[in-house]
Amino acid sequence: MLARVVESIYWMARYLERAEDMARLINVNAHLIMDLPKGVSLGWEPLVDITGSKEAYLQGSDSFEEKLVLKYLIADKKNASSMISNLEAARENARTIRDVIPRECWEEINRLHLYAKENLNMGLSKRSRHSYLREIIRSNQSIVGLLAGSMNQDAGYLFLKLGRNLERADMTTRFIDVRTQSLFDIDQDTNLKAFDNIQWMNILKSLTGYQMYRREMQVGIRHSKVLWFLFMSKVFPRSVFCCISEMKRCIEKLPNHQRSYDAVNLLSQMLLSADLKVLNHEKLHDLIDDVQLKTADIHIALDRTYFLSNSSNEVISS
């Protein structure tokens, strides 16, 4: 399998995951705003922070009004983090590898892209936003299921899982970092203390983890337990540690994997040595910065080993 093929599969998986995560974030944030009392307002600015594109956003507008932020995050083609941009990029990568992925998957990716583009007004409308975003999420989940159930479990599938899990780990840390800033502030305000559970629950729901948290942890919403679950759970598929462990298993099956394996193992060991119980927001932010840097190192190791240096050669026969 050629390096350009596995690279396209890898990025297709990442772009699809980004689009789905964006849909989840917008949907849950809208519900959170309605659940919080009048004295507590988180607004839409945190979602721009999560994407890491605040500086670019401010070049076009200094207002974080709901309609402007939603247009930027859903429909702005100049914003590489927008849902439409990611779906277009996923479709383009899928188009170049149609002979590698199941035909049904290509058709579903193409259909999803067309649906998202043709129904943008639904996504920007309060009345129809929920159903629009729910369809984006549902279609992404269908694609994941089709790929898992019908794609050859070869080198291409390994890179598909690597791309998906790397993106998930990165998005989980971004969301925790931005959302926990307001949560630690609430911890210091006794008047708002009663509402911190709503926001911790929101973090879990944004990652589709609330029910799984209750099942695994067997306790109510406690911030130390939520942090442990999202960072260290070995069974929740969106926890950072679970994503890293899945990447490690994939990399072990690839040739010439030592550099990539070392990068993943370094992140795994750092997580295992972290004491999440004693973290204030500053220390948590530092930990997340380290995780994101090491996540970037994993991508660089994969890129230099399998994508660039082997651009015209066979990568693997698994």
C-alpha positions as CSV (number, residue, x, y, z in Angstrom):
1,M,0.0,0.0,0.0
2,L,1.5,3.3,-1.1
3,A,2.4,6.0,1.4
4,R,0.1,8.6,-0.3
5,V,-2.8,6.1,0.2
6,V,-2.4,5.5,3.9
7,E,-1.8,9.3,4.4
8,S,-5.1,10.0,2.7
9,I,-6.9,7.4,4.9
10,Y,-5.3,8.9,8.0
11,W,-6.4,12.4,7.2
12,M,-9.8,11.3,6.1
13,A,-10.3,9.8,9.5
14,R,-9.0,12.9,11.3
15,Y,-11.2,15.3,9.3
16,L,-14.4,13.2,9.9
17,E,-13.6,13.0,13.6
18,R,-13.2,16.8,13.8
19,A,-16.4,17.4,12.0
20,E,-18.3,15.1,14.3
21,D,-16.7,16.6,17.4
22,M,-17.6,20.1,16.3
23,A,-21.2,19.1,15.8
24,R,-21.2,17.6,19.3
25,L,-19.7,20.7,20.9
26,I,-22.2,23.1,19.4
27,N,-25.2,20.9,20.2
28,V,-24.2,20.4,23.9
29,N,-23.2,24.0,24.4
30,A,-26.6,25.2,23.2
31,H,-28.3,22.9,25.8
32,L,-25.9,24.0,28.5
33,I,-26.7,27.7,28.0
34,M,-30.4,26.9,28.4
35,D,-29.7,24.9,31.6
36,L,-27.7,27.5,33.4
37,P,-29.4,30.2,35.5
38,K,-29.4,33.9,34.4
39,G,-26.5,34.8,36.5
40,V,-24.2,32.3,34.8
41,S,-23.4,32.8,31.1
42,L,-20.6,31.0,29.3
43,G,-21.6,32.1,25.8
44,W,-20.0,30.9,22.6
45,E,-16.5,32.2,22.9
46,P,-15.2,29.0,24.6
47,L,-16.0,27.0,21.4
48,V,-13.7,29.3,19.4
49,D,-11.0,28.8,22.0
50,I,-11.4,25.0,21.8
51,T,-10.6,25.1,18.1
52,G,-7.5,27.2,18.7
53,S,-8.6,29.7,16.1
54,K,-9.5,32.7,18.3
55,E,-6.8,34.9,16.8
56,A,-8.0,34.2,13.3
57,Y,-11.6,34.8,14.4
58,L,-10.8,38.2,15.9
59,Q,-9.4,39.3,12.5
60,G,-12.9,39.2,11.1
61,S,-15.0,40.1,14.2
62,D,-14.6,41.2,17.8
63,S,-18.1,40.0,18.8
64,F,-18.8,36.5,20.0
65,E,-22.5,36.8,19.3
66,E,-24.1,33.4,18.9
67,K,-25.0,33.8,15.2
68,L,-21.5,35.0,14.2
69,V,-19.7,32.2,16.1
70,L,-22.0,29.5,14.7
71,K,-21.4,30.7,11.2
72,Y,-17.7,30.7,11.8
73,L,-17.6,27.2,13.3
74,I,-20.1,25.6,10.9
75,A,-20.0,27.3,7.6
76,D,-16.9,29.5,7.2
77,K,-14.8,27.9,4.4
78,K,-11.9,30.3,5.4
79,N,-11.8,28.6,8.8
80,A,-9.9,25.3,8.5
81,S,-11.6,24.2,11.7
82,S,-15.1,24.7,10.5
83,M,-17.4,21.7,10.1
84,I,-17.9,22.4,6.4
85,S,-14.1,22.7,5.8
86,N,-13.5,19.4,7.5
87,L,-16.2,17.6,5.7
88,E,-14.9,18.9,2.3
89,A,-11.4,17.8,3.2
90,A,-12.6,14.4,4.3
91,R,-14.5,14.0,1.1
92,E,-11.5,15.0,-1.0
93,N,-9.3,12.5,0.7
94,A,-11.9,9.8,0.4
95,R,-12.3,10.6,-3.4
96,T,-8.7,9.9,-4.0
97,I,-8.9,6.4,-2.3
98,R,-12.3,5.2,-3.6
99,D,-10.7,1.9,-4.6
100,V,-9.4,1.2,-1.1
101,I,-12.4,2.0,1.1
102,P,-15.8,0.3,0.6
103,R,-18.0,1.9,-2.0
104,E,-20.8,2.4,0.5
105,C,-18.5,4.5,2.7
106,W,-17.5,6.7,-0.1
107,E,-21.2,7.2,-1.0
108,E,-22.0,8.0,2.6
109,I,-19.2,10.5,3.0
110,N,-20.2,12.2,-0.3
111,R,-23.9,12.2,0.9
112,L,-22.9,13.7,4.3
113,H,-20.9,16.5,2.6
114,L,-23.8,17.4,0.3
115,Y,-26.3,17.3,3.2
116,A,-24.1,19.6,5.3
117,K,-23.6,22.1,2.5
118,E,-27.1,22.2,1.2
119,N,-28.7,22.5,4.6
120,L,-26.4,25.1,6.2
121,N,-29.4,27.3,7.0
122,M,-30.7,24.6,9.3
123,G,-27.5,24.6,11.2
124,L,-27.6,28.4,11.7
125,S,-31.2,28.3,12.9
126,K,-32.1,27.8,16.5
127,R,-35.3,25.9,15.5
128,S,-33.6,23.3,13.3
129,R,-30.0,23.3,14.6
130,H,-30.4,20.3,16.7
131,S,-31.7,18.0,14.0
132,Y,-29.1,19.2,11.5
133,L,-26.2,18.5,13.9
134,R,-27.7,15.2,15.0
135,E,-27.7,14.1,11.3
136,I,-24.0,15.1,11.0
137,I,-23.2,13.0,14.1
138,R,-25.4,10.0,13.0
139,S,-23.9,9.9,9.5
140,N,-20.3,10.0,10.9
141,Q,-21.2,7.1,13.2
142,S,-22.6,5.2,10.3
143,I,-19.4,5.8,8.4
144,V,-17.3,4.5,11.3
145,G,-19.5,1.4,11.6
146,L,-19.3,0.7,7.8
147,L,-15.5,1.0,7.8
148,A,-15.2,-1.2,10.9
149,G,-17.5,-3.8,9.4
150,S,-16.5,-3.9,5.8
151,M,-13.0,-2.5,5.3
152,N,-10.0,-4.9,5.0
153,Q,-8.1,-5.0,8.3
154,D,-4.8,-4.2,6.6
155,A,-2.3,-1.3,6.8
156,G,-5.0,1.2,5.6
157,Y,-7.3,0.3,8.5
158,L,-4.4,0.7,11.0
159,F,-3.9,4.3,9.7
160,L,-7.6,4.9,9.8
161,K,-7.6,4.1,13.5
162,L,-4.4,6.0,14.1
163,G,-6.0,9.2,12.6
164,R,-9.3,8.8,14.5
165,N,-7.7,8.2,17.9
166,L,-5.1,10.9,17.5
167,E,-7.8,13.4,16.7
168,R,-10.0,12.2,19.6
169,A,-7.2,12.5,22.1
170,D,-6.4,16.0,21.0
171,M,-10.0,17.2,21.0
172,T,-10.6,15.7,24.5
173,T,-7.7,17.7,26.0
174,R,-8.8,20.9,24.2
175,F,-12.3,20.6,25.6
176,I,-11.2,19.8,29.1
177,D,-8.7,22.8,29.1
178,V,-11.2,25.4,28.0
179,R,-14.2,24.2,29.9
180,T,-12.4,23.6,33.2
181,Q,-11.3,27.3,33.4
182,S,-14.8,28.4,34.2
183,L,-15.3,25.3,36.5
184,F,-12.4,26.1,38.7
185,D,-13.6,29.7,38.9
186,I,-17.0,28.4,40.0
187,D,-15.3,26.4,42.7
188,Q,-14.2,29.6,44.3
189,D,-17.6,31.2,44.2
190,T,-20.0,29.8,46.8
191,N,-23.0,31.5,45.0
192,L,-22.4,29.5,41.9
193,K,-21.2,26.2,43.5
194,A,-24.6,24.6,43.0
195,F,-24.2,24.8,39.2
196,D,-20.7,23.3,38.8
197,N,-22.2,19.8,38.4
198,I,-24.2,20.9,35.4
199,Q,-21.0,22.0,33.7
200,W,-19.0,18.9,34.6
201,M,-21.9,16.9,33.3
202,N,-21.7,19.0,30.1
203,I,-18.1,18.1,29.6
204,L,-19.0,14.4,29.8
205,K,-22.0,14.8,27.4
206,S,-19.9,16.7,24.9
207,L,-17.7,13.6,24.6
208,T,-20.7,11.2,24.8
209,G,-19.4,10.0,28.1
210,Y,-22.0,10.7,30.8
211,Q,-23.6,7.3,30.9
212,M,-20.3,5.5,30.6
213,Y,-18.9,7.6,33.4
214,R,-21.8,6.6,35.7
215,R,-21.3,3.0,34.8
216,E,-17.6,2.8,35.3
217,M,-17.1,5.2,38.2
218,Q,-20.2,4.3,40.2
219,V,-20.3,7.7,41.8
220,G,-22.0,11.1,41.2
221,I,-20.4,14.0,39.3
222,R,-17.1,14.9,41.1
223,H,-14.5,16.9,39.2
224,S,-11.5,14.7,40.3
225,K,-13.4,11.6,39.1
226,V,-14.5,13.2,35.8
227,L,-10.9,14.3,35.1
228,W,-9.6,10.8,35.9
229,F,-12.3,9.2,33.6
230,L,-11.5,11.5,30.7
231,F,-7.8,11.2,31.0
232,M,-7.1,7.7,32.3
233,S,-10.1,5.3,31.7
234,K,-8.9,2.2,29.9
235,V,-12.4,1.4,28.6
236,F,-14.0,4.7,27.5
237,P,-13.0,5.1,23.8
238,R,-12.7,8.9,24.0
239,S,-10.4,9.0,27.1
240,V,-6.9,10.2,26.3
241,F,-5.3,7.0,27.7
242,C,-7.7,4.7,25.8
243,C,-6.9,6.6,22.5
244,I,-3.2,6.4,23.2
245,S,-3.4,2.7,24.0
246,E,-5.3,2.0,20.7
247,M,-2.6,3.9,18.8
248,K,0.1,1.9,20.4
249,R,-1.5,-1.4,19.4
250,C,-1.8,-0.1,15.8
251,I,1.8,1.1,15.6
252,E,3.1,-2.2,16.9
253,K,1.8,-3.9,13.8
254,L,3.6,-1.5,11.4
255,P,7.2,-2.0,10.1
256,N,9.9,0.5,11.1
257,H,7.7,1.6,14.0
258,Q,10.2,2.3,16.7
259,R,10.2,6.1,16.4
260,S,6.4,6.3,16.4
261,Y,6.1,3.7,19.1
262,D,8.6,5.7,21.3
263,A,6.5,8.9,20.9
264,V,3.3,7.1,21.9
265,N,5.0,5.3,24.8
266,L,6.4,8.6,26.1
267,L,2.9,10.1,26.3
268,S,1.5,7.0,27.9
269,Q,4.2,7.0,30.6
270,M,3.6,10.7,31.3
271,L,-0.1,10.1,31.8
272,L,0.5,7.2,34.1
273,S,2.8,9.3,36.3
274,A,0.4,12.3,36.5
275,D,-1.5,12.9,39.8
276,L,-4.9,14.2,38.7
277,K,-6.2,14.5,42.2
278,V,-3.9,17.5,43.2
279,L,-4.2,19.5,40.0
280,N,-5.4,23.1,40.1
281,H,-6.3,24.8,36.8
282,E,-2.8,26.1,36.2
283,K,-1.2,22.6,36.7
284,L,-4.0,21.0,34.7
285,H,-3.3,23.5,31.9
286,D,0.4,22.6,32.0
287,L,-0.4,18.9,31.8
288,I,-2.7,19.5,28.8
289,D,0.0,21.5,27.1
290,D,2.4,18.7,27.5
291,V,-0.1,16.1,26.3
292,Q,-0.9,18.2,23.2
293,L,2.8,18.7,22.4
294,K,3.5,15.0,22.7
295,T,0.4,14.3,20.6
296,A,1.9,16.5,17.9
297,D,5.2,14.6,18.2
298,I,3.3,11.4,17.5
299,H,1.9,12.9,14.3
300,I,5.4,14.1,13.3
301,A,6.8,10.7,13.9
302,L,4.1,9.0,11.7
303,D,4.5,11.7,9.1
304,R,8.3,11.4,8.7
305,T,8.3,7.6,8.9
306,Y,5.3,6.7,6.7
307,F,4.1,9.7,4.7
308,L,7.1,11.8,3.5
309,S,10.1,9.6,3.2
310,N,8.1,6.8,1.5
311,S,6.0,9.0,-0.8
312,S,6.5,6.7,-3.8
313,N,7.2,3.4,-2.2
314,E,5.2,0.5,-0.6
315,V,4.7,1.0,3.1
316,I,3.5,-2.4,4.3
317,S,1.7,-5.6,3.7
318,S,0.1,-6.3,7.0
